[in-house]
Amino acid sequence: MTCTETVLNAASRQIGLACIAILLLAGFGFGQTVSLSPKTGPPTTNVLVSGSGFSPYAAIDIYFDTTDVALAVANSSGSFSKIAIQVPSTALPGKQWVSALQRSTDTGAQAPFRVNTNWSEVGFTPKGDRLNPYENVLSPSTVGAIDLQWSYTTGDTVASSPAVANGVVYVGSDDGNVYALNAATGAKLWSYSVGLADSSPAVANGVVYVGSGDGSVYALNAATGAVLWSYTTGSSVFSSPAVANGVVYIGSFDSNVYALNATTGAKLWAYTTGSYLFSSPAVANGVVYVGSDDRSVYALNATTGTKLWSYSTGDSVISSPAVAIGVVYVASFDNNVYALSASTGAKLWTYTTGDSVYSSPAVANGVVYIGSWDNNVYALNATTGTKLWTYTTGNNVFSSPAVANGVVYVGSDDGNVYALNASTGVKLWSYTTGYPVDSSPAVANGMVYVGSYDNVYAFDQQPGEASRRTQQRPALNTLHPDFTLKPSQPVAKLPGTDSD
């Protein structure tokens, strides 16, 4: 080797060592990885964190964004697994970061966790209570600042209620199509023609389920709109699906309630009521609850379809039930709102409005919210049925309320979408579409989505606000450990004890 080569090699080694030092100071490790399960979910989701490539028996702090939330101890191979952390209730929708930082070297790895507050079916959950308990952006103090973010024009009326999942809005239209729209921009991702689509979609495990006026229930690939399966009933399907435990429950105008395998579409059972079903099923604790035009509310075994009980009202039950704390809440064209025992069907109370009730109830924090054709939105004590407040709109309230973080959202045939204080009924915000709003709002990820007879609408605090809620990836060298944390389970075994 020449003298010149020796000098150059020495210089290269010095440069290499300097680069390594810079990388270490910047907080980058070598071969260190971290993984999350699950990778997305609402605030309060429990997440299991695993990592590898760390020093044997090293102390490793786990951060959610910049907060140290757990302390792991690596095993003899420099790995740790299934350390449980919880997404903070205050975590805003969007991409957040989980970091695993080795205390002794300040090196580590990071993985993104996407916080979402999806509204994936018309009742929010199969219980149909229409309450988003995770919303932490819009509140009584902030909802007044929302305005139109985008609108999308379909070819006809939008009476279907939107479902929102993983950045996409799914909604049906009377032009015969189901649409998938970008939740932030309203851009059309795909559409699929199913016939008259007043049914509201439900999204589960990457599949969109929806009923159609052509008499079929469709399962569509949520990413592409491709048909996975369809099931043909005996008449139009305006009922909206509830998806629970791998089963799709839905009603048809052929008078039947159907249970279909969510993966294949195979019929598991059908139960025949005395007339057509517009009501959408609610599913809770192994029981399916649904209303029928034969003036009855039914409770069916979710596995077999066997009738457990039925309750007769004074007129058609178009309203969809909501189930909360052992009580079924539902309304009838006989002007009444009913509270029935979920286990026996016994009437607990009724409240009489001034006209027929098509709207379905929302239940939140001990209060039932519902609209009536007497132009009013009602708030009733869920235990006694006592009226707490009413808010009068300019026309029939066909829309079903949605509740999130102390705000009630509802449409009216006067053409407006309203946001009302859930405690007092005071109007916090409204927007005039100019056409009847029979669709029920969905509140997800700090935005409000609803259909009108002219468009699909999306409202946000200001243009682009949703994208600005995503957290910046924190630099590892800016994170500060909490030395009061105790090692989380599972803890690695130290040398000389039992094996790892």
C-alpha positions as CSV (number, residue, x, y, z in Angstrom):
1,M,0.0,0.0,0.0
2,T,1.4,3.4,-0.9
3,C,1.8,6.2,1.5
4,T,-0.9,8.1,-0.3
5,E,-3.4,5.1,0.0
6,T,-2.6,4.9,3.7
7,V,-3.4,8.5,4.3
8,L,-6.6,8.3,2.2
9,N,-7.8,5.2,4.1
10,A,-7.1,6.8,7.5
11,A,-9.0,9.9,6.3
12,S,-12.0,7.7,5.2
13,R,-12.1,6.0,8.6
14,Q,-12.1,9.3,10.3
15,I,-14.9,10.5,8.1
16,G,-16.9,7.2,8.7
17,L,-16.5,7.5,12.5
18,A,-17.6,11.1,12.3
19,C,-20.7,10.1,10.3
20,I,-21.6,7.4,12.8
21,A,-21.2,9.9,15.6
22,I,-23.5,12.3,13.8
23,L,-26.1,9.6,13.3
24,L,-26.0,8.6,16.9
25,L,-26.4,12.2,18.0
26,A,-29.4,12.5,15.6
27,G,-31.0,9.5,17.3
28,F,-30.7,6.9,14.5
29,G,-30.0,3.3,15.4
30,F,-28.7,0.5,13.4
31,G,-31.0,-2.4,12.7
32,Q,-33.4,-1.3,15.4
33,T,-37.1,-1.8,14.5
34,V,-40.4,-1.3,16.2
35,S,-43.9,-2.7,15.2
36,L,-47.4,-2.0,16.4
37,S,-50.6,-4.1,16.7
38,P,-53.0,-2.7,15.7
39,K,-51.6,0.1,13.5
40,T,-54.8,2.2,13.5
41,G,-57.8,2.9,15.8
42,P,-59.6,5.5,17.9
43,P,-58.3,7.3,21.0
44,T,-58.1,4.9,24.0
45,T,-57.1,1.9,21.7
46,N,-54.8,-0.6,23.4
47,V,-51.7,-1.1,21.3
48,L,-49.0,-3.8,21.6
49,V,-45.5,-2.6,20.9
50,S,-42.7,-4.9,19.9
51,G,-39.1,-4.2,18.9
52,S,-35.7,-5.7,18.0
53,G,-32.1,-4.7,17.3
54,F,-31.5,-3.2,20.7
55,S,-28.7,-4.0,23.2
56,P,-29.2,-7.1,25.3
57,Y,-31.1,-6.3,28.5
58,A,-31.3,-2.6,27.6
59,A,-33.9,-0.2,29.1
60,I,-36.1,1.1,26.3
61,D,-38.6,4.0,26.7
62,I,-41.7,3.8,24.6
63,Y,-43.2,7.2,23.6
64,F,-46.6,8.1,22.1
65,D,-45.7,11.3,20.3
66,T,-43.4,13.0,22.8
67,T,-44.8,11.5,26.0
68,D,-43.0,8.6,27.7
69,V,-45.7,6.0,28.4
70,A,-43.9,2.7,29.1
71,L,-40.6,1.2,29.9
72,A,-39.5,-2.1,28.2
73,V,-36.5,-4.3,29.0
74,A,-34.9,-6.1,26.1
75,N,-34.1,-9.8,26.3
76,S,-30.7,-11.4,25.6
77,S,-31.3,-11.0,21.9
78,G,-32.1,-7.3,22.2
79,S,-35.8,-7.7,21.6
80,F,-39.0,-7.0,23.4
81,S,-42.5,-7.9,22.6
82,K,-46.2,-7.0,23.3
83,I,-45.6,-4.1,25.6
84,A,-49.1,-2.6,26.1
85,I,-49.7,1.1,25.8
86,Q,-53.0,3.0,25.3
87,V,-53.6,5.8,22.8
88,P,-54.4,8.9,24.8
89,S,-58.0,10.1,24.7
90,T,-56.7,13.5,23.6
91,A,-54.8,12.1,20.5
92,L,-56.1,13.9,17.5
93,P,-57.1,12.1,14.3
94,G,-54.3,11.6,11.8
95,K,-50.8,10.0,11.8
96,Q,-49.1,10.0,15.3
97,W,-45.8,8.4,16.2
98,V,-44.7,5.7,18.6
99,S,-41.0,5.7,19.4
100,A,-38.8,3.1,21.1
101,L,-35.7,4.8,22.5
102,Q,-32.8,2.9,24.2
103,R,-31.7,4.9,27.3
104,S,-28.0,3.9,27.2
105,T,-27.4,5.0,23.6
106,D,-30.3,7.4,22.7
107,T,-30.9,5.3,19.6
108,G,-34.1,3.7,18.6
109,A,-36.9,3.3,16.0
110,Q,-40.3,4.7,15.2
111,A,-43.6,3.5,13.7
112,P,-46.7,5.5,12.8
113,F,-50.1,4.9,14.4
114,R,-53.1,6.4,12.6
115,V,-55.7,7.7,15.0
116,N,-59.2,7.6,13.5
117,T,-62.7,8.1,14.8
118,N,-64.4,6.3,12.0
119,W,-68.2,6.3,11.6
120,S,-68.4,3.0,9.8
121,E,-72.2,2.3,9.8
122,V,-75.4,4.2,10.2
123,G,-75.7,3.5,13.9
124,F,-72.0,4.0,14.5
125,T,-71.9,0.5,16.1
126,P,-74.3,-2.4,15.5
127,K,-76.2,-1.3,18.6
128,G,-77.4,1.7,16.7
129,D,-76.9,4.3,19.4
130,R,-75.5,6.8,17.0
131,L,-72.9,8.1,19.4
132,N,-69.3,8.7,18.5
133,P,-67.6,8.5,21.9
134,Y,-64.1,9.2,20.5
135,E,-64.6,12.6,18.8
136,N,-62.2,15.1,20.4
137,V,-61.9,17.9,17.8
138,L,-65.5,19.2,17.5
139,S,-67.2,20.3,20.7
140,P,-69.8,22.9,21.8
141,S,-67.0,25.5,21.9
142,T,-65.5,24.7,18.5
143,V,-68.3,23.5,16.3
144,G,-69.5,27.0,15.5
145,A,-66.4,27.5,13.5
146,I,-67.0,24.7,10.9
147,D,-67.8,25.5,7.4
148,L,-68.2,23.8,4.0
149,Q,-65.0,21.8,3.2
150,W,-66.4,20.2,0.0
151,S,-69.6,19.0,-1.7
152,Y,-70.1,16.3,-4.2
153,T,-73.0,16.2,-6.6
154,T,-74.5,12.8,-7.5
155,G,-77.2,12.3,-10.1
156,D,-80.1,12.4,-7.7
157,T,-81.3,12.6,-4.1
158,V,-79.0,11.5,-1.3
159,A,-81.2,10.1,1.4
160,S,-78.6,7.5,2.4
161,S,-76.4,8.3,5.4
162,P,-72.6,8.4,4.9
163,A,-70.3,5.8,6.4
164,V,-66.7,7.0,7.0
165,A,-63.8,4.6,7.3
166,N,-60.1,5.0,6.8
167,G,-60.2,8.3,4.9
168,V,-63.1,7.4,2.6
169,V,-66.8,8.4,2.7
170,Y,-69.2,5.8,1.4
171,V,-72.8,6.9,0.5
172,G,-75.7,5.8,-1.7
173,S,-77.8,7.9,-4.1
174,D,-81.1,7.6,-5.8
175,D,-79.2,7.8,-9.1
176,G,-78.5,4.1,-8.4
177,N,-74.9,4.3,-7.4
178,V,-72.8,3.8,-4.3
179,Y,-70.0,6.3,-4.1
180,A,-66.6,6.2,-2.5
181,L,-65.3,9.7,-2.0
182,N,-62.0,11.0,-0.5
183,A,-63.0,12.1,3.0
184,A,-60.7,15.1,2.9
185,T,-61.3,16.4,-0.6
186,G,-64.5,14.9,-1.9
187,A,-62.8,13.5,-5.0
188,K,-64.5,10.4,-6.4
189,L,-62.5,7.3,-5.9
190,W,-65.1,4.9,-7.4
191,S,-68.8,4.3,-7.9
192,Y,-70.8,1.2,-8.4
193,S,-74.3,0.9,-9.8
194,V,-76.6,-1.1,-7.5
195,G,-80.0,0.4,-8.3
196,L,-81.8,2.8,-6.0
197,A,-79.5,3.2,-3.0
198,D,-81.4,4.7,-0.1
199,S,-79.8,2.1,2.2
200,S,-76.8,3.4,4.2
201,P,-73.6,1.5,3.7
202,A,-71.7,-0.3,6.5
203,V,-67.9,-0.9,6.3
204,A,-66.1,-3.7,8.0
205,N,-62.8,-5.5,7.3
206,G,-62.3,-3.8,4.0
207,V,-65.8,-4.5,2.7
208,V,-68.7,-2.2,2.0
209,Y,-72.2,-3.7,2.6
210,V,-75.3,-2.0,1.2
211,G,-78.9,-2.8,0.2
212,S,-80.5,-1.8,-3.1
213,G,-83.8,-1.1,-4.6
214,D,-83.1,-3.9,-7.0
215,G,-83.8,-6.3,-4.2
216,S,-80.2,-7.3,-3.5
217,V,-77.6,-6.9,-0.7
218,Y,-74.2,-6.2,-2.1
219,A,-70.7,-6.6,-0.7
220,L,-68.1,-4.4,-2.4
221,N,-64.4,-4.2,-2.1
222,A,-63.9,-1.0,-0.1
223,A,-60.8,0.0,-2.0
224,T,-61.9,-0.7,-5.6
225,G,-65.7,-1.1,-5.6
226,A,-65.5,-4.5,-7.1
227,V,-68.4,-6.9,-6.3
228,L,-67.4,-9.6,-3.8
229,W,-70.9,-11.1,-3.6
230,S,-74.5,-10.2,-3.8
231,Y,-77.6,-11.8,-2.2
232,T,-81.1,-11.4,-3.8
233,T,-84.1,-11.0,-1.5
234,G,-87.7,-11.0,-2.6
235,S,-88.1,-7.2,-2.8
236,S,-86.4,-3.8,-2.5
237,V,-83.9,-3.4,0.3
238,F,-84.0,0.1,1.9
239,S,-83.0,-1.1,5.3
240,S,-79.4,-0.4,6.2
241,P,-77.1,-3.3,7.2
242,A,-75.6,-3.9,10.7
243,V,-72.5,-6.0,10.7
244,A,-71.6,-7.9,13.9
245,N,-69.4,-11.0,14.5
246,G,-69.0,-11.8,10.8
247,V,-72.7,-11.6,10.0
248,V,-74.6,-9.0,8.0
249,Y,-78.2,-8.3,9.4
250,I,-80.6,-6.4,7.1
251,G,-84.3,-6.1,6.4
252,S,-86.2,-6.3,3.1
253,F,-89.6,-5.1,1.7
254,D,-90.3,-8.9,1.3
255,S,-91.1,-8.8,5.1
256,N,-87.9,-10.7,6.0
257,V,-85.0,-10.0,8.3
258,Y,-81.9,-11.7,6.9
259,A,-78.7,-12.9,8.4
260,L,-75.9,-13.3,5.8
261,N,-72.4,-14.6,6.1
262,A,-70.3,-11.4,5.8
263,T,-67.5,-13.2,3.8
264,T,-69.6,-15.3,1.4
265,G,-73.1,-13.8,1.4
266,A,-74.6,-17.2,2.2
267,K,-78.0,-17.0,4.0
268,L,-77.7,-18.1,7.6
269,W,-81.3,-17.5,8.4
270,A,-84.4,-15.4,7.6
271,Y,-87.3,-14.4,9.8
272,T,-90.6,-13.3,8.3
273,T,-92.5,-10.4,10.0
274,G,-96.0,-9.4,9.1
275,S,-95.1,-6.6,6.6
276,Y,-92.2,-4.8,4.9
277,L,-89.1,-3.7,6.7
278,F,-87.6,-0.2,6.3
279,S,-86.2,-0.3,9.8
280,S,-82.5,-1.2,10.1
281,P,-81.5,-3.9,12.6
282,A,-79.6,-3.2,15.8
283,V,-77.5,-6.0,17.3
284,A,-76.5,-6.3,20.9
285,N,-75.7,-9.2,23.3
286,G,-76.6,-11.9,20.8
287,V,-80.0,-10.4,19.9
288,V,-81.2,-8.6,16.7
289,Y,-83.8,-5.9,17.2
290,V,-85.8,-4.5,14.3
291,G,-89.1,-2.7,13.5
292,S,-91.7,-3.7,10.9
293,D,-94.5,-2.0,9.1
294,D,-96.8,-4.6,10.8
295,R,-96.6,-2.2,13.8
296,S,-94.3,-4.4,15.8
297,V,-90.8,-4.4,17.2
298,Y,-89.0,-7.8,17.1
299,A,-86.2,-9.3,19.1
300,L,-84.6,-12.3,17.4
301,N,-81.8,-14.6,18.4
302,A,-78.8,-13.4,16.4
303,T,-77.5,-16.9,15.8
304,T,-80.7,-18.8,14.9
305,G,-83.3,-16.1,14.0
306,T,-85.7,-17.5,16.6
307,K,-88.2,-14.9,17.9
308,L,-87.5,-14.0,21.5
309,W,-90.3,-11.4,21.8
310,S,-92.3,-8.8,19.9
311,Y,-94.0,-5.6,21.0
312,S,-97.0,-4.1,19.3
313,T,-97.2,-0.3,18.8
314,G,-100.1,1.7,17.4
315,D,-98.7,2.1,13.8
316,S,-95.8,1.3,11.5
317,V,-92.3,1.1,12.9
318,I,-90.0,2.6,10.3
319,S,-87.6,3.9,12.9
320,S,-84.5,1.8,13.6
321,P,-83.9,0.7,17.2
322,A,-81.0,1.8,19.4
323,V,-79.9,-0.4,22.3
324,A,-78.2,1.0,25.4
325,I,-77.8,-0.3,29.0
326,G,-80.4,-3.0,28.6
327,V,-83.0,-0.9,26.9
328,V,-84.3,-0.7,23.3
329,Y,-85.3,2.7,22.2
330,V,-87.5,3.0,19.1
331,A,-90.3,5.2,17.6
332,S,-93.5,4.6,15.7
333,F,-95.8,6.4,13.3
334,D,-98.3,6.4,16.2
335,N,-96.3,9.6,17.4
336,N,-94.6,7.8,20.3
337,V,-91.1,7.1,21.3
338,Y,-90.8,3.8,23.2
339,A,-88.4,2.4,25.8
340,L,-88.6,-1.4,26.0
341,S,-86.7,-3.9,28.1
342,A,-84.1,-5.5,25.9
343,S,-84.5,-8.8,27.6
344,T,-88.3,-9.1,27.8
345,G,-89.8,-6.4,25.5
346,A,-91.8,-5.0,28.5
347,K,-92.6,-1.3,28.0
348,L,-90.7,0.9,30.4
349,W,-92.0,4.3,29.2
350,T,-93.4,6.1,26.2
351,Y,-93.3,9.8,25.1
352,T,-95.8,11.3,22.7
353,T,-94.6,13.8,20.1
354,G,-96.8,16.0,18.0
355,D,-96.7,13.8,14.9
356,S,-95.4,10.6,13.4
357,V,-91.8,9.6,14.1
358,Y,-89.7,8.3,11.2
359,S,-86.4,9.3,12.8
360,S,-84.3,6.8,14.7
361,P,-83.1,7.6,18.2
362,A,-79.5,8.5,19.3
363,V,-78.6,7.6,22.9
364,A,-75.8,9.4,24.8
365,N,-75.0,10.0,28.5
366,G,-78.5,9.1,29.7
367,V,-80.4,11.1,27.1
368,V,-82.4,10.0,24.0
369,Y,-82.4,12.3,21.0
370,I,-84.9,12.0,18.2
371,G,-86.7,14.0,15.5
372,S,-90.4,14.1,14.7
373,W,-92.6,15.2,11.8
374,D,-93.9,17.9,14.1
375,N,-90.7,19.8,13.1
376,N,-89.0,19.2,16.5
377,V,-85.9,17.6,17.8
378,Y,-86.4,16.1,21.3
379,A,-84.1,15.3,24.1
380,L,-85.7,12.8,26.6
381,N,-84.4,11.4,29.9
382,A,-83.4,7.8,28.9
383,T,-84.6,6.4,32.2
384,T,-87.9,8.1,32.6
385,G,-88.9,9.5,29.2
386,T,-89.2,13.0,30.7
387,K,-88.7,15.8,28.1
388,L,-85.5,17.7,28.8
389,W,-85.6,20.1,25.8
390,T,-86.9,20.5,22.3
391,Y,-85.5,22.5,19.3
392,T,-87.9,23.5,16.5
393,T,-86.8,23.4,12.9
394,G,-88.6,24.8,9.9
395,N,-90.0,21.5,8.7
396,N,-90.3,17.7,9.3
397,V,-87.3,16.1,11.0
398,F,-86.9,12.9,9.0
399,S,-83.2,12.7,9.7
400,S,-81.8,10.7,12.7
401,P,-79.6,12.6,15.1
402,A,-75.9,11.8,15.6
403,V,-74.1,12.7,18.9
404,A,-70.4,13.4,19.4
405,N,-68.6,15.2,22.2
406,G,-71.6,17.1,23.6
407,V,-73.1,18.1,20.3
408,V,-76.2,16.7,18.5
409,Y,-76.1,16.9,14.7
410,V,-79.4,16.5,12.7
411,G,-80.9,17.5,9.4
412,S,-84.4,18.8,8.6
413,D,-86.6,19.0,5.6
414,D,-86.2,22.8,5.9
415,G,-82.9,22.3,4.1
416,N,-80.6,22.8,7.1
417,V,-78.1,20.8,9.0
418,Y,-78.0,21.7,12.6
419,A,-75.5,21.3,15.5
420,L,-77.3,21.6,18.9
421,N,-75.9,21.7,22.4
422,A,-76.6,18.2,23.7
423,S,-77.3,19.5,27.2
424,T,-79.4,22.5,26.5
425,G,-80.7,22.2,22.9
426,V,-79.2,25.6,22.0
427,K,-78.3,26.0,18.4
428,L,-74.5,26.1,18.0
429,W,-74.3,26.1,14.2
430,S,-76.4,25.4,11.0
431,Y,-75.8,25.3,7.3
432,T,-78.4,25.8,4.6
433,T,-78.2,23.3,1.7
434,G,-81.4,24.5,0.1
435,Y,-82.9,21.0,-0.2
436,P,-84.4,18.6,2.4
437,V,-81.8,16.8,4.5
438,D,-83.3,13.3,5.3
439,S,-79.8,11.8,5.6
440,S,-78.4,11.4,9.0
441,P,-75.0,13.0,9.7
442,A,-71.8,11.1,10.4
443,V,-69.2,12.8,12.6
444,A,-65.7,11.4,12.1
445,N,-62.1,12.6,12.5
446,G,-63.2,16.2,13.3
447,M,-65.5,16.5,10.3
448,V,-69.3,16.3,9.7
449,Y,-70.7,14.5,6.6
450,V,-74.3,14.4,5.5
451,G,-76.4,14.0,2.4
452,S,-79.0,16.4,1.0
453,Y,-81.4,16.1,-1.9
454,D,-78.8,17.9,-4.0
455,N,-75.3,16.9,-2.7
456,V,-73.1,15.1,-0.3
457,Y,-71.6,17.7,2.1
458,A,-68.5,17.7,4.3
459,F,-67.8,20.4,7.0
460,D,-64.5,21.1,8.7
461,Q,-63.2,23.9,11.0
462,Q,-61.3,25.4,8.1
463,P,-60.1,24.3,4.7
464,G,-57.3,21.7,5.1
465,E,-57.7,21.5,8.9
466,A,-57.9,17.7,8.9
467,S,-54.5,17.4,7.2
468,R,-52.9,19.8,9.7
469,R,-53.8,17.6,12.6
470,T,-51.2,15.1,11.7
471,Q,-48.3,15.2,14.1
472,Q,-44.7,15.8,12.9
473,R,-42.4,12.9,13.4
474,P,-40.4,13.7,16.6
475,A,-36.6,13.6,16.5
476,L,-35.4,10.9,18.9
477,N,-32.8,13.2,20.4
478,T,-35.6,15.5,21.6
479,L,-37.4,12.9,23.6
480,H,-36.9,12.9,27.4
481,P,-37.4,9.7,29.5
482,D,-39.6,9.5,32.5
483,F,-37.3,7.9,35.2
484,T,-40.3,7.2,37.4
485,L,-41.6,4.5,35.1
486,K,-41.4,0.9,36.2
487,P,-40.7,-1.9,33.6
488,S,-43.8,-3.0,31.8
489,Q,-44.8,-6.7,31.4
490,P,-43.5,-8.8,29.8
491,V,-40.1,-8.2,31.4
492,A,-37.0,-9.9,30.1
493,K,-35.2,-12.3,32.4
494,L,-31.7,-11.3,33.4
495,P,-28.7,-13.6,33.1
496,G,-28.5,-16.2,35.8
497,T,-32.3,-16.4,36.2
498,D,-34.8,-18.4,34.2
499,S,-34.5,-18.4,30.4
500,D,-35.8,-15.6,28.3
